[in-house]
Amino acid sequence: MEPPIDTEHFEAATFGDRALQREVLGLFEAQAAKLLQTIRTTNGKEQSEAAHALKGAARGIGAFQVAEEAEKIEQGDGSAVERLAQRVVEAQNAAALLVARN
């Protein structure tokens, strides 16, 4: 199983800058929580737009499993919401570990 965050991708995307990594991960955690709440409490266009935003944020940090589930929701698969929620928790936990190592 692939890790919740692809650290090679993340390192490259942040140029190995530890301060930038902490900032980006903090932003992701806050944005993911907000977008997940929107995804859980809406449907239709609003849900799809929130899923699209989360997909982009997840890809940016290398949380490709989050992005994959968000894309399913963006395409109308409501059954992916709880899988997405689990993947977000896994990515947030991995983000916390990455921040702690810095």
Summary of the structure (lengths in Angstrom):
residues: 102
radius of gyration: 13.1
end to end distance: 25.0
largest distance: 39.9
contacts: 315
relative contact order: 0.19
helix: 82%
strand: 0%
